[in-house]
Amino acid sequence: MKNTIFTGAATAIVTPLNEKGIDFEAFSKLINWQIEEGIDAIVVAGTTGEGSTLTDAEHKEAIKFCVETVAGRVPVIAGTGSNDIAYAISLTKYACEVGADAMLLVTPYYNKSTQNGLIKSFSAVADASTKPCILYNVPSRTGCNLKPETCAALAKHPNIVAIKEASGDISQVAAISRLCGDELDIYSGNDDQIIPVMSLGGKGVISVLSNLLPRETSQMCHAYLNGECKKALDMQLKYLPLIDSLFCEVNPIPVKAAMSAMGYCDNFLRLPLTPMEDANEKRLLSDMKNVEIKF
């Protein structure tokens, strides 16, 4: 059995941006609030953190700043995956050097890969890492699915300890759980499937929802882990309308609008992302009010 990086909820945290770059004052405020609210871990410079449009310097600055601000209070997981494996290796080495606790490695996108190519690519990055690695499967974005049998092969690597599963395919999650057992922790990559994934052995979620509701998202996970299944299910169902609104446009467009409304960052996105459509934003704000989020 490998060591578990975290149980519960990790926030795939937004990166506060403005026309000058990263707003580190806002970033510090957001990170500290997340920890004060009881979040279990933080993922920096992932999809929600707009890692794909950060410059190399900004990407590294975001990771280093997050590690320093968190200061060991919760695990910091750095998004270091890329379709360019040489770059992923370089960024992973940097994140290890500055003290990130784990890496989040997305499947190669656009150029995609065969399953054999995925095994070789992830293994090459994991070989270069001095910290544990979480695989990230999100075929709706990458056009590349990480199959259960491939997960089982990768789980043999001592540095590959978990997967963020965002395929939306519960049958695939079940197959990963069956084939990998204790050798690969599973985290839901979809906020609308937190409890279903945990019912198949998942340890929690890497979440967008927890940007807004860190305490509640963590409580949902821990309620399930503590055997309070009905409480956990009720929370999952309570937040479904808000979750739907958070994904009614491409992530992180809605969550950036939400966090801006809450006063944690500017509603600033880099192209090709654009601000939320008015009708969708009204829906989002209404769903936030319905669960008593103050803004």
C-alpha positions as CSV (number, residue, x, y, z in Angstrom):
1,M,0.0,0.0,0.0
2,K,1.3,3.5,-0.9
3,N,1.0,6.6,1.2
4,T,-2.2,8.6,0.6
5,I,-1.6,12.3,-0.2
6,F,-4.9,13.5,1.2
7,T,-8.4,12.3,2.0
8,G,-11.4,14.6,1.6
9,A,-11.4,17.6,-0.7
10,A,-8.6,19.4,-2.5
11,T,-9.4,22.7,-4.1
12,A,-8.3,23.1,-7.7
13,I,-7.7,26.7,-6.9
14,V,-8.3,29.6,-9.3
15,T,-5.3,31.8,-10.1
16,P,-6.2,35.5,-9.5
17,L,-5.1,37.4,-12.6
18,N,-5.2,40.9,-13.8
19,E,-3.7,42.8,-16.8
20,K,-0.3,42.8,-15.1
21,G,-0.2,39.1,-14.4
22,I,-0.8,37.1,-11.2
23,D,-2.4,39.1,-8.3
24,F,-0.4,37.7,-5.5
25,E,-2.2,39.7,-2.8
26,A,-5.5,38.2,-3.8
27,F,-3.9,34.8,-4.2
28,S,-2.6,34.9,-0.6
29,K,-6.0,36.0,0.7
30,L,-7.7,33.1,-1.2
31,I,-5.2,30.5,-0.1
32,N,-5.4,31.5,3.6
33,W,-9.2,31.5,3.5
34,Q,-9.3,28.0,2.0
35,I,-7.1,26.7,4.8
36,E,-9.1,28.6,7.5
37,E,-12.2,27.0,6.1
38,G,-10.7,23.5,6.6
39,I,-9.8,22.4,3.0
40,D,-7.7,19.2,3.0
41,A,-5.3,20.1,0.1
42,I,-4.7,22.6,-2.6
43,V,-4.0,22.0,-6.3
44,V,-2.2,24.9,-7.9
45,A,-1.9,25.8,-11.6
46,G,-4.2,23.1,-12.8
47,T,-7.1,23.4,-15.3
48,T,-9.1,25.7,-12.9
49,G,-5.9,27.6,-12.2
50,E,-5.5,28.4,-15.9
51,G,-2.2,26.6,-16.1
52,S,-2.5,26.3,-19.8
53,T,-2.4,30.1,-20.3
54,L,0.2,31.0,-17.7
55,T,3.7,31.7,-19.0
56,D,6.4,29.4,-17.8
57,A,7.6,32.0,-15.4
58,E,4.1,32.6,-14.0
59,H,3.5,28.9,-13.7
60,K,6.6,28.5,-11.6
61,E,5.8,31.6,-9.6
62,A,2.3,30.3,-8.8
63,I,3.6,27.0,-7.6
64,K,6.4,28.6,-5.5
65,F,4.1,31.2,-4.0
66,C,1.4,28.7,-3.1
67,V,3.9,26.4,-1.4
68,E,5.4,29.3,0.6
69,T,1.9,30.7,1.5
70,V,0.6,27.3,2.6
71,A,3.7,26.7,4.6
72,G,3.0,23.1,5.3
73,R,-0.5,23.5,6.6
74,V,-2.0,21.2,4.0
75,P,-0.5,19.3,1.0
76,V,0.2,21.4,-2.1
77,I,-0.3,19.5,-5.4
78,A,1.3,21.2,-8.4
79,G,-0.1,20.9,-11.9
80,T,2.9,20.0,-13.9
81,G,1.5,17.8,-16.7
82,S,1.9,18.8,-20.4
83,N,1.6,17.5,-23.9
84,D,5.3,18.2,-24.1
85,I,6.8,15.5,-21.8
86,A,10.2,17.2,-21.7
87,Y,8.5,20.3,-20.4
88,A,6.5,18.3,-17.9
89,I,9.7,16.7,-16.6
90,S,11.3,20.1,-16.2
91,L,8.3,21.7,-14.5
92,T,8.0,18.6,-12.2
93,K,11.7,18.9,-11.2
94,Y,11.1,22.6,-10.4
95,A,8.0,21.9,-8.3
96,C,9.8,19.2,-6.3
97,E,12.7,21.6,-5.7
98,V,10.4,24.4,-4.3
99,G,8.6,22.0,-2.0
100,A,5.3,20.9,-3.6
101,D,4.0,17.8,-1.9
102,A,2.8,16.0,-5.1
103,M,2.3,16.5,-8.8
104,L,-0.9,16.4,-10.9
105,L,-0.1,15.0,-14.4
106,V,-2.7,15.4,-17.1
107,T,-2.7,13.0,-20.1
108,P,-1.0,14.5,-23.1
109,Y,-3.5,16.6,-25.2
110,Y,-3.8,17.4,-28.8
111,N,-0.9,15.2,-29.9
112,K,-2.6,12.5,-27.7
113,S,-1.1,9.1,-27.4
114,T,-1.5,5.4,-27.5
115,Q,-1.9,3.6,-24.2
116,N,1.7,2.4,-24.5
117,G,2.7,6.0,-25.0
118,L,0.9,7.0,-21.9
119,I,2.7,4.4,-19.9
120,K,6.1,5.6,-21.2
121,S,5.2,9.3,-20.8
122,F,3.9,9.1,-17.3
123,S,6.7,6.8,-16.2
124,A,9.3,9.2,-17.6
125,V,7.8,12.1,-15.5
126,A,7.4,10.0,-12.4
127,D,11.0,8.8,-12.8
128,A,12.1,12.4,-12.7
129,S,10.0,13.3,-9.7
130,T,11.1,13.1,-6.1
131,K,7.5,13.5,-4.9
132,P,4.3,11.3,-5.5
133,C,2.4,11.8,-8.7
134,I,-1.4,11.9,-9.4
135,L,-2.5,10.9,-12.9
136,Y,-5.3,13.1,-14.3
137,N,-7.7,11.6,-16.8
138,V,-10.1,14.1,-18.4
139,P,-10.8,12.9,-22.0
140,S,-13.4,15.5,-22.7
141,R,-10.5,18.1,-22.7
142,T,-7.6,16.0,-23.9
143,G,-9.2,13.7,-26.4
144,C,-7.3,10.9,-24.8
145,N,-8.7,8.3,-22.3
146,L,-6.5,6.7,-19.7
147,K,-7.9,3.1,-19.6
148,P,-8.2,1.0,-16.4
149,E,-5.6,-1.5,-17.7
150,T,-3.2,1.3,-18.3
151,C,-3.8,2.6,-14.8
152,A,-3.0,-0.8,-13.4
153,A,0.3,-0.9,-15.3
154,L,1.2,2.7,-14.1
155,A,0.2,1.8,-10.5
156,K,3.3,-0.4,-10.4
157,H,5.5,2.7,-10.4
158,P,6.4,3.6,-6.9
159,N,5.9,7.4,-7.5
160,I,2.5,7.0,-9.1
161,V,0.0,6.9,-6.2
162,A,-3.3,8.2,-7.3
163,I,-5.6,9.3,-10.2
164,K,-8.0,12.2,-10.6
165,E,-10.7,10.5,-12.6
166,A,-12.8,13.0,-14.6
167,S,-14.0,10.7,-17.4
168,G,-17.5,10.8,-16.0
169,D,-17.7,7.1,-16.6
170,I,-18.6,5.4,-13.4
171,S,-18.1,1.9,-14.9
172,Q,-14.5,3.0,-15.7
173,V,-14.0,4.1,-12.1
174,A,-15.2,0.8,-10.9
175,A,-12.8,-1.0,-13.2
176,I,-9.8,1.1,-12.0
177,S,-10.8,0.3,-8.4
178,R,-11.0,-3.4,-9.1
179,L,-7.7,-3.6,-11.0
180,C,-5.6,-1.3,-8.9
181,G,-6.9,-1.8,-5.4
182,D,-4.7,-0.1,-2.7
183,E,-1.9,0.7,-5.2
184,L,-3.8,3.7,-6.7
185,D,-6.0,6.1,-4.8
186,I,-8.9,7.5,-6.7
187,Y,-10.2,11.1,-6.5
188,S,-13.3,12.2,-8.2
189,G,-12.5,14.9,-10.9
190,N,-16.2,15.7,-11.2
191,D,-18.1,17.6,-8.4
192,D,-21.4,16.0,-9.4
193,Q,-19.9,12.5,-8.8
194,I,-18.1,12.9,-5.5
195,I,-20.2,10.4,-3.6
196,P,-20.6,7.9,-6.4
197,V,-16.8,7.8,-6.9
198,M,-16.3,7.5,-3.1
199,S,-18.8,4.6,-3.0
200,L,-16.4,2.7,-5.3
201,G,-13.4,3.3,-3.0
202,G,-12.5,6.9,-3.8
203,K,-10.6,8.9,-1.2
204,G,-12.3,12.3,-2.0
205,V,-12.4,14.9,-4.7
206,I,-10.2,17.4,-6.5
207,S,-12.8,20.1,-6.7
208,V,-14.0,23.2,-8.4
209,L,-17.0,23.6,-6.1
210,S,-14.6,23.9,-3.1
211,N,-13.3,27.2,-4.4
212,L,-16.7,28.6,-3.2
213,L,-17.5,26.0,-0.4
214,P,-14.2,24.6,0.9
215,R,-15.6,23.7,4.4
216,E,-18.8,22.1,3.0
217,T,-17.1,20.1,0.3
218,S,-14.6,18.7,2.8
219,Q,-17.4,17.9,5.2
220,M,-19.3,16.0,2.5
221,C,-16.3,13.8,1.8
222,H,-15.5,13.2,5.5
223,A,-19.1,12.5,6.3
224,Y,-19.0,9.6,3.8
225,L,-15.6,8.4,5.0
226,N,-17.0,8.4,8.6
227,G,-20.0,6.3,7.6
228,E,-22.5,9.1,7.5
229,C,-23.6,8.1,4.0
230,K,-27.1,9.7,4.1
231,K,-25.6,13.1,5.2
232,A,-23.0,12.9,2.5
233,L,-25.6,12.1,-0.2
234,D,-27.9,14.8,1.0
235,M,-25.0,17.3,0.6
236,Q,-24.2,16.0,-2.8
237,L,-27.8,16.5,-4.0
238,K,-28.1,19.9,-2.3
239,Y,-25.2,21.3,-4.3
240,L,-26.1,19.8,-7.7
241,P,-27.8,22.9,-9.1
242,L,-24.8,25.0,-8.1
243,I,-22.4,22.4,-9.6
244,D,-24.4,22.4,-12.8
245,S,-24.1,26.2,-13.0
246,L,-20.3,26.0,-12.3
247,F,-20.0,23.9,-15.5
248,C,-22.6,25.5,-17.7
249,E,-19.7,27.2,-19.5
250,V,-16.1,26.0,-19.9
251,N,-14.3,25.8,-16.6
252,P,-12.9,28.1,-15.1
253,I,-15.2,30.7,-16.6
254,P,-18.0,30.3,-14.1
255,V,-15.9,29.7,-11.0
256,K,-13.9,32.9,-11.8
257,A,-17.2,34.8,-12.0
258,A,-18.3,33.3,-8.7
259,M,-15.0,34.0,-6.9
260,S,-15.1,37.6,-8.3
261,A,-18.6,38.1,-6.9
262,M,-17.3,36.8,-3.5
263,G,-14.5,39.4,-3.6
264,Y,-11.5,37.0,-3.9
265,C,-10.3,37.9,-7.4
266,D,-11.0,40.0,-10.5
267,N,-13.2,38.4,-13.1
268,F,-10.2,38.4,-15.4
269,L,-9.5,35.6,-17.9
270,R,-7.1,35.1,-20.7
271,L,-8.1,34.3,-24.3
272,P,-9.5,32.0,-25.5
273,L,-11.5,32.2,-22.3
274,T,-14.0,35.1,-22.1
275,P,-16.3,36.4,-19.3
276,M,-19.5,34.5,-18.5
277,E,-22.6,35.2,-20.6
278,D,-25.1,37.4,-18.7
279,A,-27.9,34.9,-18.5
280,N,-25.6,32.1,-17.2
281,E,-24.0,34.5,-14.7
282,K,-27.5,35.4,-13.3
283,R,-28.3,31.7,-13.0
284,L,-24.9,31.1,-11.2
285,L,-25.5,33.9,-8.7
286,S,-29.0,32.7,-8.0
287,D,-27.8,29.2,-7.3
288,M,-25.1,30.7,-5.0
289,K,-27.7,32.6,-3.0
290,N,-29.9,29.4,-2.8
291,V,-27.1,27.7,-0.8
292,E,-26.5,30.9,1.3
293,I,-23.2,31.9,-0.2
294,K,-22.6,35.5,0.8
295,F,-21.4,38.0,-1.8
